[in-house]
Structure formats: structure tokens, C-alpha cells
């Protein structure tokens, strides 16, 4: 009696290198190229901040001569108070982000939950206003703040609060639309159930709705922080006292004098100025995707 034989299976052949590249290997090469393209300016700037030459041409050989003199000069120059500029930027950016979130969330909640006359007209007006670039309003902003400074100096020219007010006015429309789409994804049955239990609109808004829309609040606050932290043109128009400069305006002073540019100190200041933005991205990255895509589900 013959013993049954088990069929032998041939070992699975490993795909060739060319086939693996066609299937998905090219994605790794594209990702590496994108990373190199994005990181090279940062590496070059960091090399220039550690260079003793004080110019960008002397930094073509990356990290050829290393020194911390640029950072020491940056933090110890009494005529250019970098730490004061850093504090001004944080104050303006944090105030703008908080105000944008509070104002935009209140407006988006009203447009999403309430039905009133001219509701659609108000949304359309916000959309149309945002279509015009801020460049067209620079002269009007200057004249408006100049007139306000004669009555309320704390909100006029050369005022950090005045700059915050300008940022808040410019960011309200776009952020309201962004939050409006996200608020529409929250079922209105929650509001009706809370109203049956005796909750007011304020209680529903603060204790129920806002916790549910935390991702979009975080994204709007982060975008407002970054935009105001890196803005130069509006800050240059509004702020005139060197002690009230933001980082963008203050760093420009290092390279604005012809034949007196100090690119080493400038790049050192730029590297330090990038730290808050990077830390903010790393801390809030889990909210970014959900906050930006959630409002696209229901308009």
C-alpha cells in the first residue's frame, strides 16, 4: 500500500527590484526629495546663524566655521531688543488667536443654529469681503487708526491692541465660514434635547457645542497665531516705536541698512522665531486633519 504524498508547493518568488519600484518604491524617493527640498533652506539658515562671516555667501560651505557669536549679539544688543520683540509677538499672536476663536465661534454658532432675516445675505457679505486682498485696505487702515488714536490712543497707531484689532477684523470672515461648516455637522437634536431640560442658549453653547467642535477651534486658533506671528506689512504700518515692534518688523532692521546687513544675526533671530510655531504644530498636530476636513461633510 503506497503512502499518500503531499503536494509540494513551489516557494513564492520575490518581486524584482524594478517591480517593487513600480508598485510603490517611487513614493519613498518622492518623499525623500520633498523632505530635502523643504529642509535645505532651514539647514542653510541654521548654518548661516552659526557662521562668523555675517553674510550668506560665507555660508555656502555648510557648517564650515561654527560660532555662537551671532546668538550672543542678538540677545545682548540694547539697540535691538530681540526679547522684547519676541514678547510683543507672543502677546499679539496669542491675543489674536484667542479673539479670533471666540468671535468666529460665536458668529458661526449664530449662523448655524438661528434663523433670522438677512442670514444668507450676511454669509454672502462675509464671503464677498474676503475676496478683496488686504493690500487694498492698507491706506484705509492707516487713516482709520490715525483718527482713532486722537480719541483712544490705546487702539490707534503704535498700539499693540490696535494691531490685534486689525488682525481680528481681517480674520473674522474666513474663519466664520470655516467654523460654520463644522458647526453644521453637530446634530440639532442635541440642542433641542438640552432646551427641553431647561438649558439656555448660553449653556448649550459653552457646555455642549464648544467641546464638540474643539478640533476646528484649535485649527483656527493655530492658523491665526501663525499668520499674526509672521506678518510684516500690517505690523510695519501700525507699529512705529522700536520697543513695540514684533519679530518680523524687528528682524528687518538687521538687513534694512544698505552695506550694513548682518545676515548672521538675522538668521539667528529667524531660527529662534521658528521655535514657537514648530512647538505649536507638534503639540496640536492631532487636531489639524480632523479640524480641516470635518466641516466638509455638511455645508
Residue pairs with C-beta under 8 A, 6 or more apart in sequence:
15 23
17 25
42 274
43 62
44 59
44 62
45 267
45 270
45 271
46 267
46 271
47 59
47 62
47 63
48 56
48 58
48 59
48 263
48 264
48 267
49 70
49 71
49 264
49 267
49 268
49 270
49 271
50 63
50 65
50 66
50 67
50 68
50 70
51 58
51 59
51 64
51 65
51 66
51 67
51 70
51 264
52 58
52 65
52 67
52 69
52 264
53 59
53 65
53 264
54 70
54 262
54 263
54 264
54 265
55 261
55 263
55 264
56 263
56 267
69 264
70 264
70 265
70 267
70 268
71 268
71 272
73 262
73 265
74 80
74 82
74 265
74 268
74 269
74 272
75 82
75 83
77 265
80 242
80 250
80 253
80 254
81 242
81 243
81 250
82 247
82 250
82 269
82 272
84 243
84 245
85 245
85 246
85 247
85 249
85 250
85 251
86 247
86 272
86 273
88 160
88 244
88 245
88 246
88 247
89 229
89 246
89 247
89 248
89 273
90 229
90 276
91 160
92 160
92 163
92 164
92 167
92 228
92 229
92 235
92 246
93 224
93 225
93 226
93 228
93 229
94 225
95 161
95 164
96 164
96 167
96 168
96 171
96 224
96 225
96 228
97 221
97 222
97 224
97 225
97 228
98 221
99 164
99 168
100 167
100 168
100 171
100 172
100 175
100 220
100 221
100 224
101 217
101 220
101 221
101 224
103 168
103 172
104 171
104 172
104 175
104 176
104 178
104 179
104 220
105 179
105 210
105 213
105 217
106 205
107 172
107 176
107 179
108 176
108 179
108 180
108 182
108 183
109 183
109 205
109 209
111 119
111 122
111 123
111 176
111 180
111 183
112 180
112 183
112 184
113 183
113 188
113 191
123 177
123 180
126 172
126 173
126 176
126 177
127 173
127 177
129 173
130 173
130 174
130 177
134 170
134 233
134 234
135 233
138 233
138 234
138 237
141 166
141 234
141 237
141 238
142 157
142 237
145 155
145 156
145 157
145 159
145 162
145 166
145 238
146 156
146 157
147 156
148 155
148 156
148 162
149 155
149 156
149 157
149 158
149 159
149 162
150 156
153 159
154 161
154 162
155 161
155 162
155 165
156 162
157 238
157 240
158 238
158 239
158 240
158 241
158 244
159 238
159 244
160 239
160 244
162 238
163 234
163 235
163 238
163 239
163 246
164 228
166 234
166 238
167 224
167 227
167 228
167 231
167 234
171 224
171 227
175 220
175 223
175 224
178 216
178 219
178 220
178 295
179 213
179 216
179 217
179 220
179 295
180 295
181 294
181 295
181 296
181 298
181 299
182 213
182 215
182 216
182 291
182 294
182 295
183 209
183 213
184 295
184 298
184 299
185 294
185 295
185 297
185 298
186 209
186 212
186 213
190 204
190 208
190 209
191 204
191 208
191 209
194 203
194 204
194 208
195 204
199 207
199 208
210 217
214 287
215 287
215 290
215 291
215 294
216 291
216 294
216 295
217 291
218 284
218 287
218 291
219 284
219 287
219 288
219 291
219 292
220 291
222 280
222 281
222 284
222 288
225 277
225 280
226 277
226 280
229 246
229 247
229 248
229 273
229 276
229 277
230 248
230 277
231 246
231 248
232 248
232 249
232 252
235 245
235 246
235 248
235 249
236 248
236 249
236 252
239 245
239 246
239 249
242 250
242 253
245 253
247 269
247 273
250 269
251 266
251 269
251 270
251 273
254 261
254 262
254 263
254 265
254 266
254 269
255 261
255 262
255 263
255 266
281 288
